[in-house]
Amino acid sequence: MRVFLTGATGYIGSAVLDAALRAGHQVTAVVRDPEKAERVAARGVKPVVGELGHPGTFAADLASADAVIHVALEDSPRRIEKDRVTIDAVLAALSKGGERRRTFIYTSAAWILGATTKPVDETSPVAPTEHVAWRPAHEEAVLAAGTNGLRTLVLRPGIVYGGSRGIVSDLLKDALNGLVRVIGSGKNRWPTVYDRDLAELYVRLLQTPDARGVFHASDEGDERVNDIVDAIAEHLTQRPDIRHMPMAEARRKLGARADALALDQRIRSPRAKALGWTPTLSTITANIPRLFEEYRRGGRS
């Protein structure tokens, strides 16, 4: 399958790229500079130097794709606008496929579900925090465009772990440096998913012709942040200081992201499991040595 991928050099996107190549797909990746283009080209990927906010830079490659996997989200003040521009460009290009059956997988986030008082699945209503208040409209645009000729899917990952990047790897780094900051009480549960398991779900969705709609990606471990941090600390010779940051202070430093990180969530993924997806790692706390090894070598070999 000819797959167009955004975010191929990012944290989640690089794992998706690995999985797509392992599955034998032909991948075209939009990247922002020549250095990244060389990096992906060395792996047999066709690079396109372009910008998400300027779809004209990659429109021709969208038109020839069988499927688009949109993972990228810029860390900039215009990230929301650029995400919507990309969605609109992808939907416009794929809807012109004629008789070709084409696929669009859009990446959202479990934070869109807000705090959960009980385990929730893909049928549950959304209640986004301020940090992701824009996401429901983007999800709806993707899902509403699904027709017989265009298959649209929304994937909502939990907090991703593994490799040397991401929120959990930041905790590993902080622990090695001697000080871990926990947002709020730390009694909240994070929905988490191993990066390689998440990437395999993208490919499974890509290769399942009847799959469409919303899918969750969570290992369903329901681990509390305090337990994750304690497990990290116990695997170090010198235990780091663990400081709980009051929410008011966290909001001053992190803005609306602080409330997202403090969410208590129990996310279930029945639709993904019905497709045969089974995470290889089910908890962070049971895999701390592995995660430290991946972090120290800058990813996985």
N, C-alpha and C positions, 0 to 999 in steps of 0.2 A: 504494500500500500504506500502511496505517496503522501507523506505526513508533513505538514507545515507546523513548526513548533516555535512558540515565543518563550523567552526566558531560558534558553538552552544552556546558558552559562551560569544561571542562578542556582540557588540551593535546590529547590524542588525540580526545576527544569532540567538540571544536569542529571538527576536521577532518572527522570522520565526519558531523557535522551539515551542513557545507558540501556534502559529496558526496551525502548523502541528498536534500537540497533540489535540487541540480542534476539529480538523477535523477527529480525530480517526485513524491517521496513526501510524504505528510502526516505531519508529525513532532510528537509530544508529548514534551516534555522535563521531567523532574523536576529542580528546582533548589532550592537551600537558602534563598533569600531573595528578597524582592520586587524588589530591584535587578536580580538576575540574571533574574528573570521578565520584567521590562520589556525587558531586553536581547534575549532570545530572541523575545519577542512581536513586537518590531519587525521581525523577519525572517520573520514569518508562521508562527511555531511556537507551538503551544499550550503554555503553561507550566503546570506543576503545582508548587506550593511544597510540598516534603515532605522527609523524611529517609530515607535508606536503611535505617536501623535501625528505622524505624516504617513498614512497608509499608501500613498502613491509610491513610496519607496519600495514597497513589497507587494503591490497589487497584482502584478503579473504572476508572481509565484503563488499567491492565494488562488488565482483563477485555475491553476493547473493541479491543485492539491485534491486528493481524495478525502482528506481529513485535516482538520486544524485542531491542535491542542494549545489552548491559550493559558499559559502559566504566569507569564511576566506581570509584575505590578511595580511600576517605578516608585522609588522612594523620593518623591518630589511633590511640591504643592499642586502640580497639575495631574497627579496620578489618577484621580477619579475621572477627570475629563478624558485623559488619554486612554483609559481602560474602555470607556464608552465609545470613543472614536474607533478603537480597534474592534470592538464587538460589532459595531455597525458596518465596518468595512468587511469583516469576515462574513457576516450574514448576507451582505449584498453580493459578495463574490460567489459564495457557495450556492445561493439561490438561483444562480444562472447556470446551474449544472445540466439543465435539460433532463435527459433520461438517467443521468448518472446519479447513483445513490451516494450522498456525501454526509460527512459527520463533523460536528463541532462539539468539542468538549471544553467547557468553560470552568475555570477554577474559582471557587468562592471560598468560604471558610466556615468552620463550625461556630465561630463567634456570632454568626448571624442568628443563631437560635437563642441567644441570651442565656441567663441563668436558668437552670432546670431543677425543679423540685423532685423529679423522677426521671428515669431513663426515657429518652426521646428518640424517635426514628425519623425517617424521611417524610412521614405524613404530618409531623408536628408543625404547628404554626411558628413563624419566625418572630423573634423579639430582639432585634439587634441592639447592641450597645451603640453609643454615639460614634465610636471608632469605625464601625462598619455599617452605619445607618444608610449609606448609599448602596449597599450591595443588593437588597431585595429588588430594586428597580432594574439592576443589571441582570440579575437572574431571570426576572420576568421577561425581559427583552429576548434573552436567549431561548427560553422555553417556549414563548409564544411564536417563535419563528419556525418551530419544528413542523414539518409537513411530511408527506409520503417520500418526497425526494431529498429532504434535509432532516437528518437525525440530530437532535440537539440534546446535550446532557450537561448537567451542572454537578460538579464534584466538590463536596465540602470536607476538606481534610481537617482533622484535629491539629493539635500542636505537633509539628514534625520533629523527629529526633534522628540522630545518626550522622556520621560524617563529621565535618569540622565546622559546620555553620548552623545557624538557627538558635532558637531560644534555649534549648537544653544544652547545646554546646557552649553557649554563653555562661550557663551555670557551671559547667565543667571548668571553663577558663577562670571564672571568678574563684572557684574553690581552690584551684592550683595557685592563685594569687593571694589566697588567705582570707578573702572576705566575700560572702554571698549575701546578696540583698533579696529578701522575699517581699513581694508586694502584699500588704495586708497581713492577715493572720496566718496564711499558708494552709488553712484547713480546707480550702477549696480544692476540688478535684479537676484535673486537666484531662480532656480527651486527647489521647496521643496516638501517633502512628509512626512506625519506622519508615524512613525515607524510601528504602528499597521496596518495602511492602506497598507503600503508596504508589510508587512508580509502576509496579506490576498491576495495580488496579487500573491505572490509566490505560495500559495496553490491553487488559482484559475487556474494558469497556469499548475500546477501539475495535476489537476483534469479535464483539458480540453484536451481530446485526440488529437484534431486536431490543437491545438495551437503549433506553431513552429516559429522560426526566432527571430527577434528583437522586444522587447517591451520597451517602456518608462514608467517610474513611476514618475509622477509629479502632484501636486494638481492644477497646472495651475493658481496659484494665482498671479504670476508675481510681487512679492513684492520686492521693493528696499531695500537694506541692511540698508540704513539710516532710513527707515520707521520701519523696524523690531527693530532696536536698540532704536529708539525713543519710540516705544510702550512698550518695556521692561522697559525703564527708567521711563516712566509715571506711572508704577505700583509699584514704590518703594517710600517709605516715603522720603528718601533722594536721590535726583537725582545724578547718578554717573557722573563723568567726561567722556566725549566722545572724544577720540583723533583719528584723521585721520592720519594713518601712510603713509608717502610717499612711493611710490612703490620701490624706490631704497633701502630704509631702510627695507621695508618688505622683499625684495628679499635677503638682507644680513641675515636676521633673519630666514626666512622660506624657502629660496631657491625657487625652481620652484613652490612650492605649493602656494606661494603668488599670482602668476599670475592666477592660477586656482580659487582661492577665489575671485579674482577681475573680473572674467568673467561676462559679461552681457548676460544672457541667458533667452530665453522664450521657454520652452519645452512643447510640446503637446503629449498626450498619446492616440491617437485614437484607436490603436489596443487593448490596455488594456480595454478601455471603451466599445469596441465592444463585449468584453466577459462579459460585465455586471459589470465591476469593477467601483465603484464610491467611491472616497475618502470621509470618514466621516468628516474630517477636511479639509477645503479648503484654510485657511490662517494661518500664525503664529500670525499676529497682533491681530486677533479676539479671540485668545485662550491663551493669555499670563497668566492669572490667573491659568488656568489648567496646563500649562507647568511649572510654578513655583511650583505648588503643586506636580507634578510628580518629579521634580528635588529635592525638599526638602525631599521627602520620599525615594529617591534613586531609583526611578522607579515607577512602579504601583503595587498595591496590587492585 
